[in-house]
Amino acid sequence: MTKILVVDDEPHILDVVRYALEREGFAVETARDGRAALEQMARAAADLVVLDILMPEMDGLSVCRTLRQQGSVPIIFLTSRSDEVDRVVGLELGGDDYVTKPFSPRELVSRVRAVLRRARPTTGAAQADPQLCSVQHGPIEVDVERHQVRVAGREVALTVTEFNLLLALLERPGRVLSRDQLIDRAYAFDNHVTERTIDTHVRRIRAKLRELGADPIETVHGVGYKAREAR
């Protein structure tokens, strides 16, 4: 059973979200603050975290920062309408989506399902050909089934969004993809995603690949990004 950790300091929010997710068949754990959330993740990792930004003890952005140092668990932020800056920062830290308070429980469940689907993608070339379970580009191998990226055999830890962005580029080497096209590939709901956020995700991907001596991504100024054709 897929396990979701919901982190919020408001008991009513926890109750509503727990009920909505359990009704859809998810196993749900809750935490009232950021430190408790990290302790629970250390004991037993969740498959996805629903994370409030404004909390006592440790805020959601700090929790996200720590989780990203440890791995790539999908994260959906809960934010208020006045927290636009925090929402952008949260996405740039590695958050995969966000839901604005007050929210519909049905919308939250839909976004949880969408992010989980992206965490196990069968898109693009793999979708067109079910036999194509990996994409190779020089020393970089993207294993679609296992949702893993390796450079010369060494695994690279990418978030769900980073994985999908890299896959979109490596599936079509030499072809330029605009930021809007990349938003369509990486996000289930794109009304709140900015080009700046895409730029930040691409910078993170390139930095991680460079650490292992591989960076096939090129910026096409005024247009978007492309992966160089492998030699």
C-alpha positions as protocol buffer text, in pm:
chain_id: "A"
residue {
  index: 1
  type: MET
  ca { x: 0 y: 0 z: 0 }
}
residue {
  index: 2
  type: THR
  ca { x: 134 y: 345 z: -93 }
}
residue {
  index: 3
  type: LYS
  ca { x: 218 y: 543 z: 222 }
}
residue {
  index: 4
  type: ILE
  ca { x: 167 y: 920 z: 244 }
}
residue {
  index: 5
  type: LEU
  ca { x: 309 y: 1139 z: 523 }
}
residue {
  index: 6
  type: VAL
  ca { x: 98 y: 1451 z: 585 }
}
residue {
  index: 7
  type: VAL
  ca { x: 269 y: 1730 z: 779 }
}
residue {
  index: 8
  type: ASP
  ca { x: 67 y: 2027 z: 910 }
}
residue {
  index: 9
  type: ASP
  ca { x: 28 y: 2202 z: 1246 }
}
residue {
  index: 10
  type: GLU
  ca { x: -351 y: 2235 z: 1208 }
}
residue {
  index: 11
  type: PRO
  ca { x: -535 y: 1926 z: 1343 }
}
residue {
  index: 12
  type: HIS
  ca { x: -838 y: 1995 z: 1123 }
}
residue {
  index: 13
  type: ILE
  ca { x: -624 y: 1993 z: 807 }
}
residue {
  index: 14
  type: LEU
  ca { x: -463 y: 1666 z: 914 }
}
residue {
  index: 15
  type: ASP
  ca { x: -803 y: 1506 z: 974 }
}
residue {
  index: 16
  type: VAL
  ca { x: -946 y: 1620 z: 641 }
}
residue {
  index: 17
  type: VAL
  ca { x: -644 y: 1512 z: 439 }
}
residue {
  index: 18
  type: ARG
  ca { x: -612 y: 1179 z: 619 }
}
residue {
  index: 19
  type: TYR
  ca { x: -978 y: 1098 z: 556 }
}
residue {
  index: 20
  type: ALA
  ca { x: -959 y: 1194 z: 188 }
}
residue {
  index: 21
  type: LEU
  ca { x: -644 y: 990 z: 122 }
}
residue {
  index: 22
  type: GLU
  ca { x: -745 y: 685 z: 325 }
}
residue {
  index: 23
  type: ARG
  ca { x: -1077 y: 680 z: 143 }
}
residue {
  index: 24
  type: GLU
  ca { x: -880 y: 641 z: -181 }
}
residue {
  index: 25
  type: GLY
  ca { x: -680 y: 349 z: -46 }
}
residue {
  index: 26
  type: PHE
  ca { x: -361 y: 520 z: 74 }
}
residue {
  index: 27
  type: ALA
  ca { x: -192 y: 446 z: 405 }
}
residue {
  index: 28
  type: VAL
  ca { x: -154 y: 779 z: 588 }
}
residue {
  index: 29
  type: GLU
  ca { x: 74 y: 896 z: 868 }
}
residue {
  index: 30
  type: THR
  ca { x: 69 y: 1249 z: 1012 }
}
residue {
  index: 31
  type: ALA
  ca { x: 308 y: 1487 z: 1186 }
}
residue {
  index: 32
  type: ARG
  ca { x: 236 y: 1822 z: 1355 }
}
residue {
  index: 33
  type: ASP
  ca { x: 574 y: 1987 z: 1286 }
}
residue {
  index: 34
  type: GLY
  ca { x: 883 y: 1959 z: 1072 }
}
residue {
  index: 35
  type: ARG
  ca { x: 1109 y: 1790 z: 1324 }
}
residue {
  index: 36
  type: ALA
  ca { x: 852 y: 1520 z: 1393 }
}
residue {
  index: 37
  type: ALA
  ca { x: 817 y: 1468 z: 1017 }
}
residue {
  index: 38
  type: LEU
  ca { x: 1191 y: 1411 z: 973 }
}
residue {
  index: 39
  type: GLU
  ca { x: 1195 y: 1170 z: 1266 }
}
residue {
  index: 40
  type: GLN
  ca { x: 911 y: 970 z: 1110 }
}
residue {
  index: 41
  type: MET
  ca { x: 1083 y: 963 z: 772 }
}
residue {
  index: 42
  type: ALA
  ca { x: 1401 y: 835 z: 939 }
}
residue {
  index: 43
  type: ARG
  ca { x: 1207 y: 552 z: 1102 }
}
residue {
  index: 44
  type: ALA
  ca { x: 1004 y: 452 z: 797 }
}
residue {
  index: 45
  type: ALA
  ca { x: 1018 y: 645 z: 470 }
}
residue {
  index: 46
  type: ALA
  ca { x: 693 y: 746 z: 301 }
}
residue {
  index: 47
  type: ASP
  ca { x: 626 y: 722 z: -74 }
}
residue {
  index: 48
  type: LEU
  ca { x: 515 y: 1088 z: -87 }
}
residue {
  index: 49
  type: VAL
  ca { x: 506 y: 1381 z: 157 }
}
residue {
  index: 50
  type: VAL
  ca { x: 228 y: 1642 z: 177 }
}
residue {
  index: 51
  type: LEU
  ca { x: 404 y: 1929 z: 350 }
}
residue {
  index: 52
  type: ASP
  ca { x: 275 y: 2255 z: 496 }
}
residue {
  index: 53
  type: ILE
  ca { x: 516 y: 2547 z: 461 }
}
residue {
  index: 54
  type: LEU
  ca { x: 436 y: 2750 z: 775 }
}
residue {
  index: 55
  type: MET
  ca { x: 488 y: 2533 z: 1084 }
}
residue {
  index: 56
  type: PRO
  ca { x: 647 y: 2560 z: 1431 }
}
residue {
  index: 57
  type: GLU
  ca { x: 979 y: 2398 z: 1523 }
}
residue {
  index: 58
  type: MET
  ca { x: 1091 y: 2366 z: 1160 }
}
residue {
  index: 59
  type: ASP
  ca { x: 912 y: 2507 z: 855 }
}
residue {
  index: 60
  type: GLY
  ca { x: 830 y: 2314 z: 543 }
}
residue {
  index: 61
  type: LEU
  ca { x: 1105 y: 2469 z: 334 }
}
residue {
  index: 62
  type: SER
  ca { x: 1366 y: 2352 z: 584 }
}
residue {
  index: 63
  type: VAL
  ca { x: 1212 y: 2005 z: 588 }
}
residue {
  index: 64
  type: CYS
  ca { x: 1222 y: 1995 z: 207 }
}
residue {
  index: 65
  type: ARG
  ca { x: 1586 y: 2104 z: 207 }
}
residue {
  index: 66
  type: THR
  ca { x: 1675 y: 1821 z: 446 }
}
residue {
  index: 67
  type: LEU
  ca { x: 1475 y: 1558 z: 257 }
}
residue {
  index: 68
  type: ARG
  ca { x: 1642 y: 1659 z: -69 }
}
residue {
  index: 69
  type: GLN
  ca { x: 1983 y: 1601 z: 89 }
}
residue {
  index: 70
  type: GLN
  ca { x: 1869 y: 1250 z: 177 }
}
residue {
  index: 71
  type: GLY
  ca { x: 1682 y: 1142 z: -136 }
}
residue {
  index: 72
  type: SER
  ca { x: 1413 y: 1216 z: -392 }
}
residue {
  index: 73
  type: VAL
  ca { x: 1082 y: 1140 z: -219 }
}
residue {
  index: 74
  type: PRO
  ca { x: 803 y: 1333 z: -400 }
}
residue {
  index: 75
  type: ILE
  ca { x: 684 y: 1643 z: -211 }
}
residue {
  index: 76
  type: ILE
  ca { x: 359 y: 1839 z: -247 }
}
residue {
  index: 77
  type: PHE
  ca { x: 347 y: 2168 z: -56 }
}
residue {
  index: 78
  type: LEU
  ca { x: 41 y: 2310 z: 119 }
}
residue {
  index: 79
  type: THR
  ca { x: 48 y: 2691 z: 111 }
}
residue {
  index: 80
  type: SER
  ca { x: -176 y: 2989 z: 173 }
}
residue {
  index: 81
  type: ARG
  ca { x: -270 y: 3227 z: -109 }
}
residue {
  index: 82
  type: SER
  ca { x: -40 y: 3500 z: 26 }
}
residue {
  index: 83
  type: ASP
  ca { x: 272 y: 3281 z: 19 }
}
residue {
  index: 84
  type: GLU
  ca { x: 366 y: 3320 z: -349 }
}
residue {
  index: 85
  type: VAL
  ca { x: 736 y: 3370 z: -275 }
}
residue {
  index: 86
  type: ASP
  ca { x: 744 y: 3063 z: -51 }
}
residue {
  index: 87
  type: ARG
  ca { x: 567 y: 2858 z: -320 }
}
residue {
  index: 88
  type: VAL
  ca { x: 829 y: 2950 z: -579 }
}
residue {
  index: 89
  type: VAL
  ca { x: 1114 y: 2883 z: -335 }
}
residue {
  index: 90
  type: GLY
  ca { x: 957 y: 2549 z: -244 }
}
residue {
  index: 91
  type: LEU
  ca { x: 945 y: 2437 z: -606 }
}
residue {
  index: 92
  type: GLU
  ca { x: 1299 y: 2556 z: -661 }
}
residue {
  index: 93
  type: LEU
  ca { x: 1419 y: 2358 z: -358 }
}
residue {
  index: 94
  type: GLY
  ca { x: 1285 y: 2044 z: -521 }
}
residue {
  index: 95
  type: GLY
  ca { x: 912 y: 2038 z: -443 }
}
residue {
  index: 96
  type: ASP
  ca { x: 710 y: 1860 z: -710 }
}
residue {
  index: 97
  type: ASP
  ca { x: 377 y: 2043 z: -679 }
}
residue {
  index: 98
  type: TYR
  ca { x: 170 y: 2252 z: -442 }
}
residue {
  index: 99
  type: VAL
  ca { x: -191 y: 2299 z: -337 }
}
residue {
  index: 100
  type: THR
  ca { x: -319 y: 2634 z: -213 }
}
residue {
  index: 101
  type: LYS
  ca { x: -529 y: 2665 z: 103 }
}
residue {
  index: 102
  type: PRO
  ca { x: -824 y: 2651 z: 123 }
}
residue {
  index: 103
  type: PHE
  ca { x: -822 y: 2347 z: -103 }
}
residue {
  index: 104
  type: SER
  ca { x: -1056 y: 2078 z: -221 }
}
residue {
  index: 105
  type: PRO
  ca { x: -965 y: 1734 z: -78 }
}
residue {
  index: 106
  type: ARG
  ca { x: -1054 y: 1588 z: -418 }
}
residue {
  index: 107
  type: GLU
  ca { x: -801 y: 1819 z: -587 }
}
residue {
  index: 108
  type: LEU
  ca { x: -533 y: 1719 z: -337 }
}
residue {
  index: 109
  type: VAL
  ca { x: -598 y: 1349 z: -400 }
}
residue {
  index: 110
  type: SER
  ca { x: -578 y: 1410 z: -777 }
}
residue {
  index: 111
  type: ARG
  ca { x: -244 y: 1583 z: -740 }
}
residue {
  index: 112
  type: VAL
  ca { x: -109 y: 1309 z: -515 }
}
residue {
  index: 113
  type: ARG
  ca { x: -204 y: 1051 z: -778 }
}
residue {
  index: 114
  type: ALA
  ca { x: -53 y: 1264 z: -1057 }
}
residue {
  index: 115
  type: VAL
  ca { x: 281 y: 1309 z: -878 }
}
residue {
  index: 116
  type: LEU
  ca { x: 296 y: 938 z: -795 }
}
residue {
  index: 117
  type: ARG
  ca { x: 233 y: 857 z: -1163 }
}
residue {
  index: 118
  type: ARG
  ca { x: 518 y: 1087 z: -1260 }
}
residue {
  index: 119
  type: ALA
  ca { x: 737 y: 905 z: -1009 }
}
residue {
  index: 120
  type: ARG
  ca { x: 679 y: 589 z: -1215 }
}
residue {
  index: 121
  type: PRO
  ca { x: 669 y: 736 z: -1565 }
}
residue {
  index: 122
  type: THR
  ca { x: 613 y: 554 z: -1890 }
}
residue {
  index: 123
  type: THR
  ca { x: 611 y: 861 z: -2111 }
}
residue {
  index: 124
  type: GLY
  ca { x: 744 y: 987 z: -2441 }
}
residue {
  index: 125
  type: ALA
  ca { x: 947 y: 728 z: -2624 }
}
residue {
  index: 126
  type: ALA
  ca { x: 875 y: 462 z: -2363 }
}
residue {
  index: 127
  type: GLN
  ca { x: 502 y: 524 z: -2400 }
}
residue {
  index: 128
  type: ALA
  ca { x: 520 y: 497 z: -2779 }
}
residue {
  index: 129
  type: ASP
  ca { x: 718 y: 173 z: -2752 }
}
residue {
  index: 130
  type: PRO
  ca { x: 651 y: -31 z: -2434 }
}
residue {
  index: 131
  type: GLN
  ca { x: 968 y: -233 z: -2504 }
}
residue {
  index: 132
  type: LEU
  ca { x: 1177 y: 81 z: -2464 }
}
residue {
  index: 133
  type: CYS
  ca { x: 1247 y: 84 z: -2092 }
}
residue {
  index: 134
  type: SER
  ca { x: 1566 y: 289 z: -2095 }
}
residue {
  index: 135
  type: VAL
  ca { x: 1723 y: 583 z: -2277 }
}
residue {
  index: 136
  type: GLN
  ca { x: 2099 y: 587 z: -2336 }
}
residue {
  index: 137
  type: HIS
  ca { x: 2290 y: 906 z: -2412 }
}
residue {
  index: 138
  type: GLY
  ca { x: 2667 y: 860 z: -2404 }
}
residue {
  index: 139
  type: PRO
  ca { x: 2757 y: 757 z: -2047 }
}
residue {
  index: 140
  type: ILE
  ca { x: 2410 y: 855 z: -1920 }
}
residue {
  index: 141
  type: GLU
  ca { x: 2145 y: 586 z: -1887 }
}
residue {
  index: 142
  type: VAL
  ca { x: 1786 y: 669 z: -1787 }
}
residue {
  index: 143
  type: ASP
  ca { x: 1607 y: 358 z: -1660 }
}
residue {
  index: 144
  type: VAL
  ca { x: 1239 y: 441 z: -1706 }
}
residue {
  index: 145
  type: GLU
  ca { x: 1101 y: 133 z: -1531 }
}
residue {
  index: 146
  type: ARG
  ca { x: 1316 y: 176 z: -1220 }
}
residue {
  index: 147
  type: HIS
  ca { x: 1306 y: 557 z: -1233 }
}
residue {
  index: 148
  type: GLN
  ca { x: 1684 y: 574 z: -1204 }
}
residue {
  index: 149
  type: VAL
  ca { x: 1960 y: 771 z: -1376 }
}
residue {
  index: 150
  type: ARG
  ca { x: 2319 y: 647 z: -1393 }
}
residue {
  index: 151
  type: VAL
  ca { x: 2633 y: 808 z: -1532 }
}
residue {
  index: 152
  type: ALA
  ca { x: 2896 y: 548 z: -1623 }
}
residue {
  index: 153
  type: GLY
  ca { x: 2725 y: 313 z: -1380 }
}
residue {
  index: 154
  type: ARG
  ca { x: 2704 y: 561 z: -1090 }
}
residue {
  index: 155
  type: GLU
  ca { x: 2354 y: 652 z: -980 }
}
residue {
  index: 156
  type: VAL
  ca { x: 2242 y: 1018 z: -977 }
}
residue {
  index: 157
  type: ALA
  ca { x: 1973 y: 1119 z: -725 }
}
residue {
  index: 158
  type: LEU
  ca { x: 1709 y: 1321 z: -911 }
}
residue {
  index: 159
  type: THR
  ca { x: 1369 y: 1439 z: -794 }
}
residue {
  index: 160
  type: VAL
  ca { x: 1056 y: 1331 z: -983 }
}
residue {
  index: 161
  type: THR
  ca { x: 1049 y: 1662 z: -1170 }
}
residue {
  index: 162
  type: GLU
  ca { x: 1421 y: 1657 z: -1251 }
}
residue {
  index: 163
  type: PHE
  ca { x: 1392 y: 1300 z: -1380 }
}
residue {
  index: 164
  type: ASN
  ca { x: 1109 y: 1389 z: -1616 }
}
residue {
  index: 165
  type: LEU
  ca { x: 1286 y: 1699 z: -1746 }
}
residue {
  index: 166
  type: LEU
  ca { x: 1605 y: 1506 z: -1818 }
}
residue {
  index: 167
  type: LEU
  ca { x: 1411 y: 1223 z: -1984 }
}
residue {
  index: 168
  type: ALA
  ca { x: 1226 y: 1471 z: -2206 }
}
residue {
  index: 169
  type: LEU
  ca { x: 1555 y: 1618 z: -2329 }
}
residue {
  index: 170
  type: LEU
  ca { x: 1747 y: 1291 z: -2373 }
}
residue {
  index: 171
  type: GLU
  ca { x: 1463 y: 1124 z: -2565 }
}
residue {
  index: 172
  type: ARG
  ca { x: 1506 y: 1385 z: -2840 }
}
residue {
  index: 173
  type: PRO
  ca { x: 1877 y: 1475 z: -2866 }
}
residue {
  index: 174
  type: GLY
  ca { x: 1937 y: 1776 z: -3085 }
}
residue {
  index: 175
  type: ARG
  ca { x: 1576 y: 1896 z: -3064 }
}
residue {
  index: 176
  type: VAL
  ca { x: 1513 y: 2221 z: -2879 }
}
residue {
  index: 177
  type: LEU
  ca { x: 1231 y: 2212 z: -2623 }
}
residue {
  index: 178
  type: SER
  ca { x: 1081 y: 2538 z: -2505 }
}
residue {
  index: 179
  type: ARG
  ca { x: 1023 y: 2600 z: -2137 }
}
residue {
  index: 180
  type: ASP
  ca { x: 649 y: 2565 z: -2196 }
}
residue {
  index: 181
  type: GLN
  ca { x: 703 y: 2223 z: -2352 }
}
residue {
  index: 182
  type: LEU
  ca { x: 917 y: 2120 z: -2056 }
}
residue {
  index: 183
  type: ILE
  ca { x: 648 y: 2241 z: -1815 }
}
residue {
  index: 184
  type: ASP
  ca { x: 397 y: 2022 z: -1997 }
}
residue {
  index: 185
  type: ARG
  ca { x: 628 y: 1721 z: -1961 }
}
residue {
  index: 186
  type: ALA
  ca { x: 725 y: 1771 z: -1597 }
}
residue {
  index: 187
  type: TYR
  ca { x: 406 y: 1892 z: -1429 }
}
residue {
  index: 188
  type: ALA
  ca { x: 54 y: 1759 z: -1413 }
}
residue {
  index: 189
  type: PHE
  ca { x: -80 y: 2106 z: -1326 }
}
residue {
  index: 190
  type: ASP
  ca { x: 115 y: 2391 z: -1486 }
}
residue {
  index: 191
  type: ASN
  ca { x: -88 y: 2700 z: -1400 }
}
residue {
  index: 192
  type: HIS
  ca { x: 150 y: 2801 z: -1124 }
}
residue {
  index: 193
  type: VAL
  ca { x: 485 y: 2694 z: -1272 }
}
residue {
  index: 194
  type: THR
  ca { x: 711 y: 2967 z: -1405 }
}
residue {
  index: 195
  type: GLU
  ca { x: 992 y: 2962 z: -1658 }
}
residue {
  index: 196
  type: ARG
  ca { x: 1223 y: 3064 z: -1374 }
}
residue {
  index: 197
  type: THR
  ca { x: 1132 y: 2741 z: -1193 }
}
residue {
  index: 198
  type: ILE
  ca { x: 1220 y: 2534 z: -1501 }
}
residue {
  index: 199
  type: ASP
  ca { x: 1554 y: 2717 z: -1527 }
}
residue {
  index: 200
  type: THR
  ca { x: 1628 y: 2634 z: -1163 }
}
residue {
  index: 201
  type: HIS
  ca { x: 1545 y: 2266 z: -1210 }
}
residue {
  index: 202
  type: VAL
  ca { x: 1767 y: 2246 z: -1520 }
}
residue {
  index: 203
  type: ARG
  ca { x: 2056 y: 2411 z: -1331 }
}
residue {
  index: 204
  type: ARG
  ca { x: 2018 y: 2149 z: -1056 }
}
residue {
  index: 205
  type: ILE
  ca { x: 2019 y: 1866 z: -1310 }
}
residue {
  index: 206
  type: ARG
  ca { x: 2329 y: 2000 z: -1485 }
}
residue {
  index: 207
  type: ALA
  ca { x: 2515 y: 2047 z: -1155 }
}
residue {
  index: 208
  type: LYS
  ca { x: 2443 y: 1687 z: -1053 }
}
residue {
  index: 209
  type: LEU
  ca { x: 2554 y: 1549 z: -1390 }
}
residue {
  index: 210
  type: ARG
  ca { x: 2869 y: 1764 z: -1394 }
}
residue {
  index: 211
  type: GLU
  ca { x: 2976 y: 1613 z: -1062 }
}
residue {
  index: 212
  type: LEU
  ca { x: 3007 y: 1282 z: -1251 }
}
residue {
  index: 213
  type: GLY
  ca { x: 3168 y: 1437 z: -1558 }
}
residue {
  index: 214
  type: ALA
  ca { x: 2868 y: 1448 z: -1790 }
}
residue {
  index: 215
  type: ASP
  ca { x: 2650 y: 1741 z: -1897 }
}
residue {
  index: 216
  type: PRO
  ca { x: 2481 y: 1703 z: -2236 }
}
residue {
  index: 217
  type: ILE
  ca { x: 2234 y: 1989 z: -2185 }
}
residue {
  index: 218
  type: GLU
  ca { x: 2270 y: 2316 z: -2375 }
}
residue {
  index: 219
  type: THR
  ca { x: 2083 y: 2642 z: -2328 }
}
residue {
  index: 220
  type: VAL
  ca { x: 1932 y: 2783 z: -2647 }
}
residue {
  index: 221
  type: HIS
  ca { x: 1895 y: 3149 z: -2555 }
}
residue {
  index: 222
  type: GLY
  ca { x: 1551 y: 3291 z: -2605 }
}
residue {
  index: 223
  type: VAL
  ca { x: 1405 y: 2949 z: -2681 }
}
residue {
  index: 224
  type: GLY
  ca { x: 1472 y: 2676 z: -2425 }
}
residue {
  index: 225
  type: TYR
  ca { x: 1704 y: 2376 z: -2384 }
}
residue {
  index: 226
  type: LYS
  ca { x: 1829 y: 2078 z: -2581 }
}
residue {
  index: 227
  type: ALA
  ca { x: 2048 y: 1774 z: -2528 }
}
residue {
  index: 228
  type: ARG
  ca { x: 2348 y: 1755 z: -2757 }
}
residue {
  index: 229
  type: GLU
  ca { x: 2341 y: 1461 z: -2994 }
}
residue {
  index: 230
  type: ALA
  ca { x: 2547 y: 1176 z: -2851 }
}
residue {
  index: 231
  type: ARG
  ca { x: 2868 y: 1093 z: -3031 }
}
